[in-house]
Amino acid sequence: MTASAKNKLAPMTQGVEALARLLDQLIARHEALHTVIADKLESMRRSDVPAMLEASAREAAMTDEILKLDQQRAAVATDLATRMQWPANVTVRIRALAARLEPAAAKKLIDRADVLREKMLAVARANRVVELVCKQMLQHMKAVFADLVHPDDSNRTYSAGGGVERPAGPQVFNTVV
Protein backbone atom coordinates (compact mmCIF):
# COMPACT_ATOMS: atom_id res chain seq x y z
CA MET A 1 0.00 0.00 0.00
CA THR A 2 1.34 3.41 -0.91
CA ALA A 3 1.94 6.17 1.63
CA SER A 4 -0.83 8.19 0.00
CA ALA A 5 -3.33 5.34 0.40
CA LYS A 6 -2.29 4.84 4.03
CA ASN A 7 -2.81 8.55 4.72
CA LYS A 8 -6.33 8.33 3.28
CA LEU A 9 -7.17 5.22 5.33
CA ALA A 10 -5.84 6.59 8.64
CA PRO A 11 -8.75 9.00 9.23
CA MET A 12 -11.19 6.26 8.18
CA THR A 13 -9.61 3.81 10.65
CA GLN A 14 -9.68 6.45 13.39
CA GLY A 15 -13.34 7.10 12.62
CA VAL A 16 -14.19 3.40 12.80
CA GLU A 17 -12.32 3.10 16.11
CA ALA A 18 -14.10 6.18 17.49
CA LEU A 19 -17.45 4.79 16.38
CA ALA A 20 -16.68 1.41 17.97
CA ARG A 21 -15.75 3.14 21.27
CA LEU A 22 -19.00 5.13 21.20
CA LEU A 23 -20.99 1.96 20.56
CA ASP A 24 -19.22 0.31 23.52
CA GLN A 25 -20.10 3.29 25.71
CA LEU A 26 -23.72 3.17 24.54
CA ILE A 27 -23.87 -0.55 25.33
CA ALA A 28 -22.53 0.08 28.85
CA ARG A 29 -24.95 2.97 29.43
CA HIS A 30 -27.93 0.88 28.26
CA GLU A 31 -26.89 -1.96 30.58
CA ALA A 32 -26.71 0.54 33.45
CA LEU A 33 -30.06 2.05 32.45
CA HIS A 34 -31.64 -1.41 32.50
CA THR A 35 -30.30 -1.91 36.03
CA VAL A 36 -31.74 1.45 37.14
CA ILE A 37 -35.14 0.53 35.68
CA ALA A 38 -35.00 -2.79 37.56
CA ASP A 39 -34.18 -0.83 40.74
CA LYS A 40 -37.16 1.41 40.09
CA LEU A 41 -39.44 -1.60 39.64
CA GLU A 42 -38.17 -3.09 42.89
CA SER A 43 -38.82 0.18 44.72
CA MET A 44 -42.32 0.23 43.23
CA ARG A 45 -42.87 -3.32 44.46
CA ARG A 46 -41.84 -2.21 47.97
CA SER A 47 -43.89 1.02 47.67
CA ASP A 48 -40.71 2.92 48.55
CA VAL A 49 -41.45 6.40 47.20
CA PRO A 50 -38.03 7.94 48.02
CA ALA A 51 -36.31 5.04 46.22
CA MET A 52 -38.68 5.46 43.24
CA LEU A 53 -37.82 9.16 43.04
CA GLU A 54 -34.10 8.46 43.34
CA ALA A 55 -34.25 5.79 40.63
CA SER A 56 -36.25 8.12 38.38
CA ALA A 57 -33.62 10.85 38.83
CA ARG A 58 -30.84 8.37 37.99
CA GLU A 59 -32.82 7.20 34.97
CA ALA A 60 -33.24 10.77 33.71
CA ALA A 61 -29.51 11.51 34.13
CA MET A 62 -28.57 8.30 32.37
CA THR A 63 -30.99 9.03 29.54
CA ASP A 64 -29.33 12.43 29.08
CA GLU A 65 -25.91 10.72 28.93
CA ILE A 66 -27.22 8.27 26.33
CA LEU A 67 -28.65 11.11 24.26
CA LYS A 68 -25.28 12.91 24.24
CA LEU A 69 -23.41 9.73 23.33
CA ASP A 70 -25.89 9.02 20.55
CA GLN A 71 -25.41 12.52 19.17
CA GLN A 72 -21.66 11.90 19.16
CA ARG A 73 -22.22 8.54 17.46
CA ALA A 74 -24.32 10.20 14.77
CA ALA A 75 -21.66 12.89 14.22
CA VAL A 76 -18.87 10.31 13.86
CA ALA A 77 -21.01 8.16 11.55
CA THR A 78 -21.86 11.21 9.44
CA ASP A 79 -18.17 12.13 9.27
CA LEU A 80 -17.34 8.62 8.06
CA ALA A 81 -20.12 8.79 5.49
CA THR A 82 -18.78 12.13 4.26
CA ARG A 83 -15.32 10.58 3.87
CA MET A 84 -17.00 7.84 1.83
CA GLN A 85 -18.59 10.57 -0.30
CA TRP A 86 -22.18 9.82 0.62
CA PRO A 87 -24.77 12.41 -0.31
CA ALA A 88 -25.47 15.02 2.35
CA ASN A 89 -28.56 14.75 4.59
CA VAL A 90 -28.69 10.96 4.38
CA THR A 91 -29.40 8.98 7.54
CA VAL A 92 -26.28 6.97 8.25
CA ARG A 93 -26.85 3.43 9.47
CA ILE A 94 -24.10 1.24 10.91
CA ARG A 95 -24.86 -1.61 8.50
CA ALA A 96 -24.70 0.72 5.52
CA LEU A 97 -21.35 2.04 6.71
CA ALA A 98 -20.10 -1.46 7.39
CA ALA A 99 -20.99 -2.55 3.86
CA ARG A 100 -18.39 -0.10 2.58
CA LEU A 101 -15.63 -1.01 5.05
CA GLU A 102 -13.05 -3.76 5.08
CA PRO A 103 -14.44 -6.99 6.60
CA ALA A 104 -12.64 -6.73 9.97
CA ALA A 105 -13.81 -3.15 10.56
CA ALA A 106 -17.30 -4.01 9.34
CA LYS A 107 -17.55 -6.97 11.72
CA LYS A 108 -16.36 -4.82 14.64
CA LEU A 109 -19.14 -2.29 14.03
CA ILE A 110 -21.89 -4.78 13.21
CA ASP A 111 -21.16 -6.93 16.27
CA ARG A 112 -21.35 -3.90 18.55
CA ALA A 113 -24.46 -2.58 16.81
CA ASP A 114 -26.17 -5.96 17.32
CA VAL A 115 -25.31 -5.99 21.03
CA LEU A 116 -26.51 -2.39 21.39
CA ARG A 117 -29.78 -3.26 19.67
CA GLU A 118 -30.37 -6.10 22.15
CA LYS A 119 -29.62 -3.82 25.11
CA MET A 120 -32.00 -1.19 23.74
CA LEU A 121 -34.74 -3.80 23.32
CA ALA A 122 -34.20 -4.98 26.91
CA VAL A 123 -34.59 -1.37 28.13
CA ALA A 124 -37.76 -0.99 26.04
CA ARG A 125 -39.22 -4.20 27.53
CA ALA A 126 -38.38 -3.05 31.06
CA ASN A 127 -40.01 0.32 30.37
CA ARG A 128 -43.17 -1.46 29.19
CA VAL A 129 -43.26 -3.35 32.49
CA VAL A 130 -42.89 -0.06 34.39
CA GLU A 131 -45.74 1.39 32.33
CA LEU A 132 -48.00 -1.57 33.15
CA VAL A 133 -47.14 -1.38 36.85
CA CYS A 134 -47.86 2.37 36.86
CA LYS A 135 -51.22 1.81 35.18
CA GLN A 136 -52.11 -0.85 37.75
CA MET A 137 -51.03 1.40 40.63
CA LEU A 138 -53.11 4.26 39.23
CA GLN A 139 -56.17 2.01 38.82
CA HIS A 140 -55.74 0.80 42.39
CA MET A 141 -55.42 4.33 43.78
CA LYS A 142 -58.47 5.48 41.82
CA ALA A 143 -60.47 2.57 43.22
CA VAL A 144 -59.32 3.33 46.77
CA PHE A 145 -60.20 7.00 46.44
CA ALA A 146 -63.53 6.19 44.80
CA ASP A 147 -64.44 4.02 47.80
CA LEU A 148 -63.40 6.76 50.22
CA VAL A 149 -65.06 9.63 48.38
CA HIS A 150 -68.52 8.18 47.84
CA PRO A 151 -70.67 8.79 50.91
CA ASP A 152 -72.35 5.80 52.47
CA ASP A 153 -74.31 5.20 55.65
CA SER A 154 -71.18 4.55 57.72
CA ASN A 155 -70.37 8.24 58.05
CA ARG A 156 -73.74 9.24 59.55
CA THR A 157 -73.81 10.52 63.10
CA TYR A 158 -76.45 11.33 65.68
CA SER A 159 -77.41 14.97 65.73
CA ALA A 160 -78.10 17.12 68.77
CA GLY A 161 -81.80 16.61 68.11
CA GLY A 162 -81.45 12.82 68.28
CA GLY A 163 -81.72 12.15 64.54
CA VAL A 164 -79.19 10.48 62.26
CA GLU A 165 -77.57 12.92 59.83
CA ARG A 166 -74.62 13.32 57.62
CA PRO A 167 -72.02 15.69 59.09
CA ALA A 168 -71.92 19.16 57.54
CA GLY A 169 -68.95 20.21 55.39
CA PRO A 170 -66.90 18.46 52.77
CA GLN A 171 -65.75 14.90 53.10
CA VAL A 172 -62.06 14.71 54.02
CA PHE A 173 -61.13 12.75 50.91
CA ASN A 174 -63.21 14.99 48.67
CA THR A 175 -60.92 17.85 49.62
CA VAL A 176 -57.80 15.71 49.05
CA VAL A 177 -58.87 14.41 45.68
JOGISUL-V468122 format. One record per residue. N is the residue number from 1. PSI is psi in whole degrees, -180 to 180 (NA if undefined). BURIAL is 1 if it has 9 or more other C-alpha atoms within 8 Angstrom, else 0. Layout:
N,PSI,BURIAL / N,PSI,BURIAL
This chain:
1,137,0 / 2,162,0 / 3,-37,0 / 4,-42,0 / 5,-39,0 / 6,-39,1 / 7,-34,0 / 8,-34,0 / 9,-27,0 / 10,-50,0 / 11,-34,0 / 12,-46,1 / 13,-42,0 / 14,-40,0 / 15,-42,1 / 16,-44,1 / 17,-43,0 / 18,-42,1 / 19,-42,1 / 20,-42,1 / 21,-43,0 / 22,-40,1 / 23,-41,1 / 24,-42,1 / 25,-40,1 / 26,-39,1 / 27,-48,1 / 28,-41,0 / 29,-38,1 / 30,-37,1 / 31,-45,1 / 32,-40,0 / 33,-41,1 / 34,-41,1 / 35,-42,0 / 36,-41,1 / 37,-40,1 / 38,-40,1 / 39,-41,1 / 40,-42,1 / 41,-41,1 / 42,-41,0 / 43,-32,1 / 44,-41,1 / 45,-38,0 / 46,-4,0 / 47,40,0 / 48,91,1 / 49,-46,0 / 50,-40,0 / 51,-36,1 / 52,-45,1 / 53,-41,0 / 54,-44,0 / 55,-39,1 / 56,-39,1 / 57,-42,0 / 58,-40,1 / 59,-44,1 / 60,-43,0 / 61,-42,0 / 62,-37,1 / 63,-39,1 / 64,-43,0 / 65,-45,1 / 66,-42,1 / 67,-45,0 / 68,-44,0 / 69,-39,1 / 70,-35,1 / 71,-40,0 / 72,-42,1 / 73,-45,1 / 74,-40,1 / 75,-43,0 / 76,-43,1 / 77,-41,1 / 78,-40,1 / 79,-44,1 / 80,-43,1 / 81,-39,1 / 82,-42,1 / 83,-28,0 / 84,3,0 / 85,42,0 / 86,156,0 / 87,151,0 / 88,159,0 / 89,31,0 / 90,135,0 / 91,127,0 / 92,119,1 / 93,147,0 / 94,-44,1 / 95,-37,1 / 96,-41,0 / 97,-47,1 / 98,-33,1 / 99,-22,0 / 100,6,0 / 101,167,0 / 102,154,0 / 103,-42,0 / 104,-44,0 / 105,-40,1 / 106,-46,1 / 107,-42,1 / 108,-46,1 / 109,-44,1 / 110,-42,1 / 111,-45,0 / 112,-40,1 / 113,-39,1 / 114,-43,0 / 115,-44,1 / 116,-43,1 / 117,-44,0 / 118,-41,0 / 119,-40,1 / 120,-40,1 / 121,-38,0 / 122,-41,1 / 123,-42,1 / 124,-42,0 / 125,-44,0 / 126,-39,1 / 127,-34,1 / 128,-38,0 / 129,-44,0 / 130,-43,1 / 131,-45,0 / 132,-42,0 / 133,-43,0 / 134,-42,0 / 135,-42,0 / 136,-42,0 / 137,-43,0 / 138,-44,0 / 139,-43,0 / 140,-47,0 / 141,-39,0 / 142,-42,0 / 143,-42,0 / 144,-49,0 / 145,-36,1 / 146,-40,0 / 147,-35,0 / 148,-29,0 / 149,-39,1 / 150,125,0 / 151,143,0 / 152,-176,0 / 153,-15,0 / 154,-17,0 / 155,16,0 / 156,148,1 / 157,164,0 / 158,138,1 / 159,173,0 / 160,-28,0 / 161,0,0 / 162,-5,0 / 163,168,0 / 164,124,0 / 165,163,0 / 166,140,0 / 167,148,0 / 168,156,0 / 169,171,0 / 170,152,0 / 171,147,0 / 172,-47,0 / 173,-20,1 / 174,-36,0 / 175,-28,0 / 176,-46,0 / 177,NA,0
